[in-house]
């Protein structure tokens, strides 16, 4: 799983120019939990429900999902969250990511774009991507 998480994290930082996911968040995207007192906007991502299926060929198929929660201050409005989500969609949807051995190339596809939800102080937008790869046993 560490190789899968590393491939996702590497992809998130692969484009850093103006308007990219990395730039819009000033690099504030975190696996599982953000540090305390982190400035906004930020994104937290996690791997969910990764299942293994053994094949007769001696390989193992891994299927699962990666979920992102994008947090913005309510005072800046929902459009900021939507811009960040759009940049993430451009970066990840329908992509093939290189992973470390023993995994093969990982396919990533968006399954849920999400809509902004307003809280007292924050706007949260959640989005989910399916992941698929194989592992040689």
Secondary structure, DSSP 4 states (H G I P E B T S, - for coil): -HHHHHHHHHHHTS--STTSHHHHTTT-EEES-PPTT--SSEEEEEEEEEEEEE-TTSEEEEEEEEEEEEEEEGGG-HHHHHHHHHHHHHHHTTEEE---TTB-PEEEEEEE----EE-SSEEEEEEEEEEEEEEE-
